[in-house]
């Protein structure tokens, strides 16, 4: 692969600000009304350049992920001529790609696709894009959908960040910086979530303290009757908090001082906030991740004791609050709310109908809704289930949707990606000494297993390809893990592992 030497890159680095300044000046002469925006863009590009040179480059992936909870303002969307609609997160993504590009040039590093997992990802991206090209990037019909959105936000962007993070790993201190970033955003998510739950309980002034104000708009997103944080759906909030809780447990044992104290307080505040989100998949994910963490995140005997105590606490809590949990109101748990369960049952039957019609290649990437509405169904069946299944719903399961839209081929590719990712985590777990207690240690791999269980649990109840936040968060974590596994592989003379103290 063509690379650029350090001397040339340094010259390029010095030339970039001058070129940007000249471009801004020229724009000011041609269109004086655009001067504020030109120099604002110049300042942003200068920050990108400085970040790529001096700061932690992998944080761009998490900045992009968290921008869905910070910068995804509805009024901040515009469509440049000949380009797709730009939103806050998409601008951050493009800025991140630019920063990574400058970083790789300046560090004289290549983007490696050097293992089966990465080639499986490339093949999956290619097949899904081919399916969308054949069947249409826009699905027209009674309900207009956007296969291109599912492809870019649900597949291409997260996988791109995975590959870039994977190629940027070089020091275990990167784990610490990322966990600090995750904890910082979690404080914001908790702040919003607690205020929303106070409003649900009748504290009228609580929502006046929420910023930005559009979060309070009941027409923005769904789940307005739950503590959904700064997101359009509460399962995003629940997934974030589940991961943040176990990340706190991991980080508490490896830090000290004020940071340690803040992590302890945050870990105490997270479980109630998960309950406030009112998502049954969040409850289940929290429980399953706890089992994984207790059995493999601690010594075997101590882990079993923790698991027994934790399960006993869950049983006692369920017994004490049984009457509240078994109500249909989500503010008190809503475990027995049957509408969503019946909806998913109907949607799974519809999906199976489509799968039988086109089992090998599916109905086309992002074309589920069009294909489902095109089938002639008994009007009596539709009429007998008003309010159970909306005409724009897809099956609440990642693998069912992929099977329906891309057939056996697409499902096999996606499952293969997860299997290969799991193998990478097992390889890293076996390479790390059991006695290591640094940031790069077996418990870090267990934290990734927690992230995997959390993601797959959520993906069993919703279609995450419509949710760029959850996809981005998981695949950024995956890039971190696979990158460290590559650094610790034997027979890699071009790699410097002197900073990886976790290997002893």
QUIDAGI-V242109 format. One record per run of one state. SS is the DSSP state (@ for helix, = for strand, . for the rest). FROM is the first residue (numbers start at 0). LEN is the number of residues. If there is no record, write none. Layout:
# QUIDAGI-V242109
ss->[SS & SS]
from->[FROM & FROM]
len->[LEN & LEN]
This chain:
# QUIDAGI-V242109
ss->[. & @ & . & @ & . & @ & . & = & . & = & . & @ & . & @ & . & = & . & = & . & @ & . & @ & . & @ & . & @ & . & @ & . & @ & . & @ & . & @ & . & @ & . & @ & . & @ & . & @ & . & @ & . & @ & . & @ & . & @ & . & @ & . & @ & .]
from->[0 & 5 & 30 & 31 & 54 & 58 & 70 & 77 & 79 & 84 & 86 & 87 & 106 & 115 & 135 & 138 & 139 & 144 & 145 & 146 & 166 & 172 & 200 & 205 & 209 & 212 & 216 & 233 & 252 & 256 & 277 & 279 & 296 & 299 & 320 & 321 & 325 & 329 & 332 & 338 & 357 & 367 & 374 & 378 & 383 & 397 & 431 & 441 & 459 & 463 & 466 & 467 & 487 & 500 & 503]
len->[5 & 25 & 1 & 23 & 4 & 12 & 7 & 2 & 5 & 2 & 1 & 19 & 9 & 20 & 3 & 1 & 5 & 1 & 1 & 20 & 6 & 28 & 5 & 4 & 3 & 4 & 17 & 19 & 4 & 21 & 2 & 17 & 3 & 21 & 1 & 4 & 4 & 3 & 6 & 19 & 10 & 7 & 4 & 5 & 14 & 34 & 10 & 18 & 4 & 3 & 1 & 20 & 13 & 3 & 1]
